[in-house]
Amino acid sequence: MSKPLSPDAFKSYCVYQIYPASFADANGDGVGDLAGIQSKLDPQKDMGYDISDYQDIDPKYGTLEDWDSLLKETHKLGMRLVMDLVVNHTSDQPTKHAWFKESRSSKSDPKRDWYVWRPPKFDAQGNRKPPNNWASIFGGSAWEWDETTQEYYLHLFVTEQPDLNWENPEVRQAVWKAMRWWMDKGCDGFRMDVINLISKVPGLPDAPVTVPDREYQPGDKYYCNGPRVHDYLQEMHREVLSRYPNYFTVGESPFTHDPRDLLPLSLQTSVSDSLIQPHDPTNKHLDATHNPLIPRTPSLPEIKSVINKWQTFMFNHGGWNSLYMENHDQARSVSRLLGFGISADKKSFDFGLYKQDLEMYWSVGAKLLAILHTTQGGTVFIYQGEEIGATNVPREWSIEEYKDVATINFYAESVQFYIPWQS
């Protein structure tokens, strides 16, 4: 793995994304783990995939020793191990992240400004209100009241995930230190979670009212692809990535529908293998007012329009696309785009009038999606199970079977199930 790579090497990669909790369970406790991942490396090598994994080594997934063993075996098979880098936010639990425990302890704490804190507003009746009207991506307000210090903290996602204040150089230095630690251990790079959300518009203004029946409004225009995100990523390159040969990075970029917003981030400016992964209609909802948990199948013209937009723009401007049909945030592409679902007995399917021929349609449809996926210009990303045409979980499952935060909150669309290794 130390042999120098061509600057264009990433263009031929095929990245296989693994969500450890639902991939493979080696110790039989019902939760996928690192040993389970290692036990399935040979099939991934046979398919020609690289591996994408998550950063934190939760005890239920294994230990750092397990990670070292996984890394060694991955490299032995000629593949690369890429970790999830979640630095827009941290946990609010003191047992999980000391930064926020210190930050919320006092307004005078040295780490107070490591997160986004604001005093409350008050309406005409004297009722306390959040600092602005932004909606959390998972519903409700994007602000949570803290009784100890009598201020709100910002959380674009769930309340347990307070946003880091990237305007603070100490925060950025702490992130660079953590990245260097993993790279020094042999990590081959990072998949950077919601990296285009790390820069917020100064002043955090109220969002325009686009959903009149909701108290809190989509505020992505004020935190998506913000004014300093490119500066921060350039600093990341100077402080961390430029010091390591042959690294690979990909940045997730939700709420992005205009290629011009991402072109500066997708252009190759060094020996790095760096990609940006936007969300657009083939994978997400069409606009911020549509809840992604409401099933919504794009029309053929919409899909063609999205493909043409990104393929043409990036080709004409020297950029490079990340190609994916599904991941841990979306329903299965076979179910979402073709309407296929599996029943509890894992044998019969539900597809209206074509039930008698459904297995044939499922197989042909999944293969057609794979052809569409892999014949575009860009680096291919495959989510665990996609290669076998995996569908959503059975519709008969009760809500108690679901572990996904957004699904539980919305009580709606399903999440993925374990890969049927015996299929």
N, C-alpha and C positions, 0 to 999 in steps of 0.2 A: 504493500500500500504506500510505500515511500517513493516509488518511482514517479518522477515529475509527469504531470498530465498536461495534455494540450489545453490551451485556453478555451477551446470550443468543446471540450470533452462532455460538458453537461448536456449538450444538445443531443447526445445519443443515449443518455441515461433513461432508464425506466424505473421509477420510484414506487416501491410497494409500501403503503402506509398501514401500520399496525396500531390498533387500539388495544393495549395489553389486557384490559379487564375482560374482553370478550373474544380474545384470539385463541388461546390454548391454555388449558389448566393442567399443570404437571403434577401438583400435589393433591388434587382431588378435593379442594376446599370450596369449589364452586366459583372461584375467581381466577381469571387468567393471570399468568405470571411470567417472569423472565425466563425461567427454565422451560416453560411451555413454548415460548418463542424460539429458544435455542433448539428445542426438539423438532421444530418444523423448518429449520433452515435449509435442509436439503431440497424439499419441494420448492422453496423460493429460488434456490440456485437453478433448479431445473427450468423454472419459468423465466429466469433471467432478470429477476427484480433486485433493485437495491432495497434497503429497509429504512423506514421512517418510524421513530419511536418517541415515547414521551420522556420528559426530563426527570421528574421526581421519581425516586426509588421508594415508593410507598412500601412499608413492610409486607402488605398483602401481595405485592408483586415480586418481592425478593429482596436481595441485599446488594450492596456495591460489589461484593465478591461475585454474585450472580451476573451483574452487569459486566464485570471484567471478563468473565468466562464467555458471555455472549459476544462481546467485542472480539475476543480472540478467535472464536469460531467463525464469526462473520467475516473477519479479515482472511482467515484461512481459506474460506470458500471464494475469495476474490470479490466480496461485496463490501459495501460501506454502511456504517451505522450513523444515522442522523437523528438527533434528539429534538424534542419539542422545546422551544424557548418561549416561556410565557412571562413577558416583562411589561405588559400594559398594566397588569394588576398583580396583587399577591393575595394570600389568604388573610382573613381578619382574625383567625384563631391564634391565640398566643402560643399554643403548643405546636403550631405549624409555621408561624412566621413571626420572629421577634421584632421585625421592623415596625409592624403596625401596632403591636403591643406598646412599644415605646412611643410611637407617634400619638396614640390616643390617650396616653397617660397624663399629659399636661400640655397646655399651649406653649409652654416654654421649653419643652423637651427638644434636644438637638435634632431629633428626627421628625419633629412636627411637620416640617415643610417637605417631607419625603412623600406625602400624600396630598390630595387636593381637598383642603378644608375651607369652608365658608360659613359665615354667620347666617342666621335665618332671616327671612323676610316676614313681614306681618301685613295681613290684609286690613281693610277699614274697620273690621270688628275686633282687631287685635289677635286674630288667630295666627299661629306660627305656620309659615310656609317654607318649602325648600328654596334654595337660592335662585333656581331657575325652573323652567317647565319641562326640562328634558325627561323623556321617558327612558327607563331601563330597557335594554334589548330583550330582557326576559319579562317585561311587564312592570307596571307601577312606576314610581319615581326613580330617577337615577341617583337620588340622594338619600342617605340614611342619617337619622338624628342620633347623636351621641350624647347621652345624659352626662357623662363625666365632665366633658369640656364645653357642653352647651353649644356645639356647632354641628354642621352636617359634613359628611364626607361623600365624595363622588364615587359611584360604582356604576359603570356603564353596563355591567352584567349583573350578577346576583349580589345581594347585600354582603355576602361573605367574601367578595372579591373587590376590595377597594382599589381604585386606580392610583398608580404611582404618579408622582409629579416629575415629569421628565424635564421640566424647566430647571430643576435643581441639579447642578453638576455633580453633587455627591451621589445622587441616585444613579446617574449614568456611570460613574466610576464603580459603584457597587455592582452594577450589571456587567460591566466589562470584566471585573474580577471573577465573577461567577462563570462567565463564558470562557475565560482563559483557563479556569480550573478544569472544566470539562474537556477542553481542547488538549490540555496537557495530559489528561488521562487517555487520550487517543480518540475521542469523539471526532467524527469526520465532518461535522457541521451541524446546522440547525434548521428546523422548520419553525419560523418565527410567527407565533400566534398573533393574530390581529395587529400586526406591526404598524399598519397605517393609521392606527387610532392613538398613537402615543403622543401626538402633538395636538393640543386643543387651542382653539381660537382664544386669544387673550380677552379677559372680561367675561367669558362664558355667557354670552347673551341668550335671552329667551329664543326658543325655536319658533318659527312661524306656525300658525295653527293650520295644519293640513288634515287633521282628523278631528272634526268639530265635536264629536261625541265623547272624546277622551280628555281627561284633565291634563295628562302629560303627553307631550308631542315628540315625534322623532326629531332628534337633534343632530343627526349625522352630518349635516352641512357644517357644523361647528367643531366636529372632532374627527371627521374622516379626511385623510390626506391633508392634515393641518399644515400651517405655515412653516414648521420647522422639521417635519418628518424626514425630509431629505438631508438636512444638516445633521440630524441625529444618526442616520444610517452611514453617512460619510465619516462621522466621528467613530462609529462602531468599526468601520473598516480600518481606520488609522490606528485605533487603540488595541484592536483584537485581531481581526481577520487577516490583515496584511502580514501578520507575524507567523502565519501557519500556511504551509504549502498544501495544495490539493484540497482545500476545503470546499464544501457545497452548502449554499443557503437558499432557502425559498421563503418568501414572506407572504403570509395570508393577508388579503386586502378586501375585507367586506365593504359593502355599500359603494362599490366602485363600478360604474357602468361606462365611463368615458376613458378610452385608452390613453388619452393625452395626460390624464392625471398620474398615470403610472409609468409613462415612457421614461422619465428621468431615472426611475428606480430599476427599470428592466434593462437599460443599456449597460453593456459590459464596460466598466471603467478601469478594470485592473485584471490581474490574473485570477480573480475570483470566479467561481461558478455560482452565479447569483440569479435567482428568478423571483418574480412576483406572481402570486396566485390570486387573481381577482375573483369576485363572485358575480355571476351574471345569470340571466334567466334560465339557462339550461340546468343550472345547479341551485339557484336560489329564487326568491320571489322577484317580481318585476320592479317593485318600488318599496319604499320604506313603510308605506301604509298597509301593505299586505302582510299578514302574519304568515311566516314560513311554515307553521304547523297546520295551516289549512291546505289540504290537498289542492294543487293547482298545476295542471299539466300544460306546459307551453304549447302553442300551436306550431305546426311545421314552419310557417313563415317567420315566426318569432325565433325559432331555433336557427334557421338559415341566416336571419339577420344578424344574430349574435356572432355566429361563426364567421360570417363574412367581415363583420366589423373588426373583430380582434385579429383575424388572420391577415387581412389586407393592411390594416394600420401598422401592425408590428413588422410585417415584411417590408413595407415601404419606408419605414423609419429606423430600421436596424435593430428592432427589439426582438424579444423571444417570448413565446407563450408557455404557460403551464397548462397542461391539458388534463382535466379530471371530470368525471361524470358523477362521482359521489364521494363522500367522506363521512367522518363521524358526526358531522353537523346536518347531514341531509338524509332523507329517505333513500332507499335503494333505487338506483336508476331504472332497473327493470320494472319495479312497481310504480315509480313516479312517472316515467315517460311512456311505458307500455301498458300500465294498468294491471300487471300481474300481481297476484297475492297468493301466499301459501296458506293452507288450512292447518288446523292443529294436528291432523294425522300425517302431515308432511307429504301427502301423496296427491290429493285432489286439489285443484286450483279453482279460482273463480274468475271467469272472464266472459260473463254474459252468454251470448248465443254460441260461442265457440268452445264450450266446455269439452265437447267430445274430442276436439283436436288440440286441446290446450297445450299439452306437453310439447308438441311439434312447434306451435306458435311461440312458446316460451323459449325454446332452444334457438329457433331461427331469429327471434327478436333480440335475444341477448347477444347473439353473434353479430347481428347487424349493428347494434350499439357499439360493440367492441371494434368493428371495422371503422365506424364513424370516429370513434375515440382515437384510434391509433394511426389514422392516415392523415391527420392534420399536421401542420407545422408547429412543433413545440416539443417540450419534454413531457412524457406520459407519466401520470400519477395514477396508480391503481390501489383502491382501498380493499382491505382484506375481505375476501369472499366475492368481490366483483368478478374475478376471473372465472368463477363457476356459475355466474348468473344468479347470485343470492338475492332473495326477495325480502320484503319486510316481514316482521314477526306475524304470527297468525292473528287474524282479526278477533278471534275468540278470546284472546288473552285479556284478563282484567287489568285495571289500572295498577293494582298491587304488584303486578309483574314488572312494571316499568321502573327504571332507576334514573332516567334522564330528567334533569331539572326542568328543562323547558317543557317536556312532555307532561310531567306531573303538574306543572303550573297551568298548562293549557288544557290538560285532560283530552288530548286529541290524537294526533298522528303517532304512528309507532316508531320504535327504534329498531336497530339491527339485532339479530340473534347470533348465537355462536356458529362458527363455520362448521358445517357437517362434514367432518374429516372422513367419515366412513362412506360418504356419498360416491 
